[in-house]
Amino acid sequence: MKIRLVMLLLFVGILGVNAQSNSWIKLAEKTVAFKSETDKVTLVGKEQRVDRIKIKCTQGTLQLKKVTIVMSNGTKKEYDAKAGGVLTKGMSSRSFDVPGKDEKIKHIELEYDSKGNVVLTKKAKVEILGKQGKDD
C-alpha cells in the first residue's frame, strides 16, 4: 500500500514539473514612453535560453510595430508585429520563434507607438514572456 502511494506521488510530481516547464515565464518588463520609439531590453541569467517569446501589455495601450531578437553570437531575427493590432491591458502579441536555440538571447528590441498622453492615461507597461518547447 505504501509503495503504491509513493509511486502515485512521484508520478503526480513528475507531471507537475513537466507542466510547469512548458508554461510562459516572465523574462523582463518595460515601461514605455508616450511616443514612437525603439527600446532595448537585456535579459540576464537562465531567462536567456527560451524557444519562444511574446509581449504582454500589463498597463496602458500600445501599438507594437517590430520585435527584433538579437542572440549572443550576433544572429538577429526581425518580426513585423503590426498585424497584431493594438495591445491593451491583459492582451498579448503572437509568439515569436527565437533563432539559434543553442545560443543565449543578448537583447530584444521593441519598436512601438504608445497610445495616450501624459495627462489622461498611464504609460504603457509590457512584459516579455518566454517559453521552452512548443507553443500551446
C-alpha positions in Angstrom: 0.0 0.0 0.0 2.8 2.4 0.9 4.7 1.6 -2.3 1.6 2.4 -4.4 1.1 5.7 -2.6 4.8 6.7 -3.1 4.6 5.7 -6.8 1.5 7.8 -7.2 3.1 10.8 -5.5 6.2 10.5 -7.7 4.0 10.3 -10.8 2.0 13.4 -9.9 5.2 15.3 -9.0 6.7 14.5 -12.4 3.6 15.6 -14.2 3.6 18.8 -12.3 7.2 19.6 -13.1 6.6 18.9 -16.8 3.5 21.1 -16.9 5.5 23.9 -15.2 8.4 23.7 -17.6 6.0 24.2 -20.5 4.4 27.4 -19.3 5.2 31.0 -20.1 7.5 32.8 -17.7 8.2 36.5 -17.2 11.7 37.4 -18.6 11.6 41.2 -18.2 9.3 44.1 -18.0 9.5 47.6 -19.5 7.6 50.9 -19.1 7.3 52.6 -22.5 7.3 56.3 -23.3 4.4 58.3 -24.8 5.9 58.4 -28.3 7.1 56.2 -31.1 10.5 54.7 -30.3 12.6 51.6 -30.1 13.6 50.2 -26.7 16.3 47.6 -26.0 15.6 45.0 -23.2 18.5 43.0 -22.0 17.9 39.6 -20.4 20.1 38.0 -17.7 20.6 34.6 -16.2 18.8 31.4 -17.4 16.0 33.6 -18.9 18.2 34.0 -21.9 17.5 30.4 -23.0 14.0 30.1 -24.3 12.5 28.9 -27.6 9.7 31.4 -28.0 8.8 34.9 -26.7 5.7 37.0 -26.6 4.9 40.5 -25.4 2.1 41.1 -22.9 0.6 44.6 -22.2 0.0 45.0 -18.4 -1.0 48.7 -18.4 -2.0 51.3 -20.9 -2.2 50.8 -24.7 0.4 50.4 -27.4 0.9 49.5 -31.0 3.7 47.0 -31.4 5.4 47.6 -34.7 8.5 45.4 -34.8 10.3 42.9 -32.5 13.9 42.0 -33.1 15.6 39.2 -31.1 19.4 39.5 -31.0 21.4 36.4 -29.9 24.8 36.3 -28.2 26.5 35.2 -31.4 25.2 38.2 -33.3 22.3 36.4 -35.1 19.3 38.6 -35.4 15.7 37.8 -36.2 13.3 40.6 -37.0 9.5 40.2 -36.8 6.9 42.6 -38.2 4.3 42.8 -35.4 2.0 45.4 -36.9 -0.6 42.7 -37.8 -1.1 42.1 -34.1 -3.0 45.3 -33.8 -3.2 47.5 -30.7 -2.5 45.8 -27.3 -4.3 46.9 -24.2 -4.1 45.7 -20.6 -4.1 41.9 -20.5 -3.6 41.4 -24.2 -0.6 39.5 -25.7 1.2 39.5 -29.0 1.5 36.3 -31.0 4.6 34.3 -30.1 7.9 34.7 -31.9 10.5 32.0 -32.5 13.9 32.6 -31.0 16.6 32.0 -33.6 19.6 29.7 -32.7 18.1 27.6 -30.0 21.6 26.8 -28.7 22.5 30.4 -28.1 21.5 32.9 -25.4 19.4 35.9 -26.1 21.6 39.1 -25.9 18.8 41.5 -26.0 15.3 42.2 -27.5 14.4 45.4 -29.4 10.8 46.6 -29.3 9.6 49.2 -31.8 6.3 50.6 -30.8 3.9 53.5 -30.7 2.4 54.1 -27.2 -1.2 55.4 -27.3 -2.5 58.0 -25.0 -1.0 61.2 -23.4 0.7 62.2 -20.2 -2.3 64.0 -18.7 -5.1 61.5 -19.3 -3.6 58.0 -19.4 -0.9 56.0 -17.7 2.3 55.0 -19.5 2.1 51.5 -21.1 3.9 48.7 -19.4 4.8 45.5 -21.1 6.2 42.1 -20.0 8.4 39.9 -22.2 7.3 36.3 -21.6 9.4 33.3 -22.6 8.7 29.6 -23.1 10.7 26.5 -23.7 9.2 23.9 -26.1 6.2 24.0 -28.4 3.6 26.7 -28.3 0.1 26.0 -26.9 
